[in-house]
Amino acid sequence: MVRGPIGSATRIVNPKSILNTIEAAWSAAGAWPDFVHAMRQSLLAREGQSEAPSPRRSWLSLPGLCCRAAGGNLQDADGVAAAWALLYTAAHVLDSIQDRDPPERWWAELGEGPAINVATGLLSTAWVVLDRIEADRSSVRRVIEDFHSTVLWMASGQHLDLTVPLLTPDKAWAIAEAKSGAFFALACRSGARMAGAADAIAEHYGRYGLNLGLIVQIGDDMEDLVHSQGVPPLAVAYCLETASLKARERLGIIMRAPTIDPSAQLEAVRILTATGAPLYLQTKLFQMQSLALESLEAASAEPTARKELAALVQALAPSVEPTPA
């Protein structure tokens, strides 16, 4: 899900300020130093830099950009951005463990148990950060409710992803919305709410964010296909409805296996590519870009912030070309 830094949006967020907000929450809650160190390492791990939390800086700019676009100030959304970084990192840790991905350096020696405990601490810290936001309490309360609901939505999608090996296209897209779309929708909707936006306007920003998250997911799936790095579920779901009976049966055998070895993965990618999955994903990508821009139009966003948000729609799209079938 994580992609590289994006455009000029990186200039408007102060990652040190975000991290200071998180550090203050740990201090206020009385978290023990060793545990704080582990949580801090988890936040810093994905960037490989000591000055920024793990989500890419352009992503951290989303709450502030949407806040400014809805008539507020960039800094009004710092607390939301901090809580969002914590939620992202916690979800990433849990997802990596559940998917049996190679451990990141910070928890390779600690082990899975302590890593799960760190994820729990990050989630708890997010609620502390949100509770400490000094702003209109009705707006903060709506944001906190939204965070809780979104975590349940994301966990629901993860549950289905973990328990159903072969999905229909509708279920595959529902999972993508829950695991990626919901995450981005939360950032954008919460940022707008910190500007005091009405529910209808906040929902337009939420729809923008949801489609932005799907663009990220589609981009990751397309890169997996092009570089044979994985077997994207969106492409699998498409092929299970459109491929020949022989291809569907073989793909089903591969996907039902407890683990997928490199040769089976390459075979699956060949099947997906031959069935037209890259073109399907490219078509869906264009659709999500159009829907995101329509949501910005409906929100009547402030021009400068709107330009930045529109630029992200293009910048998050993959730079790879689909491999011909």
N, C-alpha and C positions, 0 to 999 in steps of 0.2 A: 504493500500500500504506500509506503514512503517513497517519494521521488525527490529529485534534486531541488536546490533553491530556485525560486522563480522570480525573475524580473525585479522591478523597482519596488514591489511590495516589501522586500526585505529591509528597506530603509525606514519604515514607519513603526517597527516594533523594537522595543528595547528588551532583549532576552535577559539581561542582567536584572532588570526591574521585575520581570516575570519570576525569575528564580528567587529574588529577594522576597517577593510576596509569599512564595511557597516556604522559604526558610522561616519567615515570621510565623506562619501557621504551625510549623513543627515546634517552634519555640513556645508558642502560646499553648499548644496542646500537651507539652511536656514529653514529647517523644524522646526516647533514649538515644544517646550519641551514636552508638554502633548501628542502630536501626536507621537513624537519619542518614548515616554514611551510605548504607546500602541503598536506601531510596534515592539519594542524590546520584549515586552511580548509575542507577537504572535510568534516570532522567537524562543523564549526560551520554549514555552509552551509544546511542544511535548516531549522534552527530560526530562523536569523536573529538569534540571540542569542549574545553572547560568552561566556556562562558554561556552556553545555551542549553535549554532543555531539549529533549530529543525530537519532538515534532519540528519539521523544517520551519525556518523563520517565516517564510511566506505564509505558511499555514497559521502560525501564531498571529499573523496580522488580520486574519479573517474577522474575528469578533470586533476589533477596533475599526476596520474598514466599514463593516456593516453598521456599527454604531454611528460613525461619521456620516455614512450615506443616509441614515435615518434622522439626521439632524443633531446628533450628539458630538462629543469630543472623543478622540482616539483613546485617551487615557481612562475614560469612563468604563471601558471594557477590559482593563488589565486584570481584574479579578476573575472575570469569565475566562480570559485567555489562559490564566494560570490553572484554573480548575479543569479546563479542556485539555491542557497538556498532561495533567495528572491522569485524567480519564483515558486519554490515548495510550499513555505508557503502560498503565495497568492492563488495559485490554490487549495490548501487544504482547506483554509478558505471558498472560494467561493463554492467548491464542498460540504462541510459540510452543508452550509446554504441551498443550492439548494436541497440536499438530506434530509433535515430536521433532520439531526443528532443532538444528544444532544450537546449543546454548550460547548466549552472548558471554563475552569474557567476564563481565561483572558477576554472573551467577554460575559460571562453569564449576567453580570450586565449592560454592555454597550449596548447590544442589537444587532440585526442584521444590522441595518443601519450603526452604527459606525464600525462594523466588516467589512462590505463591503468596507467602506471608507479606513480602514486599508489595506485591500487587494489591493486597488487601489494605496495606498502609497507605498506598497512593490513593485508592478510592476514598478512604476515610479522610485523607488530607484535602481532597477536592471539596468535601462537604464543609470542612473547617474554613477553607478559603472562601467559599460562597457565603457562609454565615458571617464572615468578617467584612464583607463588602459594605462600604458606607455610601448608601444611595437610597433612593425611594424604596421603602420596604415592600410595597406591593409588587414593584418590578422585580426585586430580588427574590421574593417568594415565588413568582411565576417562573423565574429562571431555575430555582432550586427544584421545583416540581418538574420542570422540563428535563433537568439532568437525571432525576430518578426515573422518569418514564422512558427516557432514551436508553439508559442502562438496561432496563427490562426488555426493551425492544431489541437491542443489540444481543443480549443474552439469549433471547428467543431465537434469533436468527442463527446464532452459534450452535444452539442445541439441535436445530434441524440439520445444520451442516454436518454435525458430528454423528448424527444418528441415521441419516438417510443417504446411502452411497450414490444412488442414481436419482436425479431430480427431473421433474418436468420443467420446461422453460419458465412457467409462471412461478414455481417455487424457487428456482435458481435466482430469478430477478428479485423475488421477495427477500431472499437471504442477502443479496447484494445491497438492497435498500436498507436492510436492518443493520448490516455490519459496516458498511462504508457510507451510504447515503445519509443514514441517521446521524452519524458522527459529524459530518459537515453541516447538516441541517441545524444541528444543535448550536454550533458555533455562530452561524449566521443569524439564526432566530434570536439567540440570547444577546448577541451584540446589538441588534435592533431594539430589543426590549430595554437594554440599559440606556438607550436614548429616549425612552418613554414612548416608543412607537405603539400604536394601537394594534390589537391582535391581528386584524386583517393585514396590516402592513408587515408585521413580524412574520406572518405566514408566507408572504411573498418572498422574504429573505430566506425563510426556511426551505421553500421550494427551490430557490436558487442553489442553496447549499446542498440539498439532496441530489440534485442533478450534477453538481460539481463532484460530489463523492462518487457518483456512478461513473463519471468521466475518468476519475482516478482508477476505479476498479477495472473498467474496460481497458484502460491503458496498460495496467499491470498484466491483464490477461493476454493482451496482444503481444506484449514483450515476451511473456512466457512461451507463447506459440512460436514467435520468430526465433527465439534463442533456445528453444527446447528445454526450458528450465522448469516446466511444470505442466500439469494437465488442468487447464482452467475450467471450473464447473459451468460457467455460462456457455462456453463452447461445447462442452460435453452434452449439456441439456439440449442445445440446438441440434446437434448431430444425432441424438437418440430419437429425434422426430423426423429427421430428413435423410439420414444415411440409408444405405442398403441394409437388408436384413443381416447379411454376413458381417458387415462393418459394425452394426449395432450390437450384435451378439459378441463380437470380439472386444469391442469397447466396454461392454458390460462386464465381461470376465476380468479385464484389466482393472476397472474401477472398483470391483468388489473384493479384490485381493487385499489382505491386511496391509501389505506394503507394495509399492510400485517400484520395481528395480529400473535402472537406467534404460535397459533395452526395451522394456515394456512401455516406458515413458515416451521414448522416441517413436515406437510403433503407434501409440495413441495420438501423438502430435501429427504423424503422417495421415492418420485417418481423419482427424479433425480438419487438417488443411485441405485434404482432397475433397471433403464434403462442403467446403466453402465457409468454414467458421471464421477465418480472418475477415472476409468481406462482410459477413453478418455482423461482427463486432464493430467494424468500421462504420457500417450503416447506423448501428445503435449509438455510436459515439456522436455522429453528426446530429442525431435526434436529440440527445441529451444536451449538446451544446446549444441547440436552438431553444430548447425548453428553459435552460438556465438564463439565457438572454431575455426571453419573454418575461420571466419572473422579475428580472431587474427593471424592465420597462414598466411592469405593473406596479412596482414599488415606488416609482417616481423618485429614484435615488438622487442625492446631491451629485452634481456632474463630475467633480474630480474623483470622488470615491467610486462612483459608478464606472468611470473609465478604468480604474484599477481593478475592480471586480470583473469587468468584462474581459480585461486582459488575462486574468487567471483562467477564464474559460478556454482560451486558446493555448495558454502556456502549459496547462496541465495535460493537454492531449499528447499522446505518444509521438515521438519523433521517428519511430521505426515504421517501415513499410511492410504491410502484410506479405508473407511469402506466397507466391502464386501456387494454386492447387496443382 
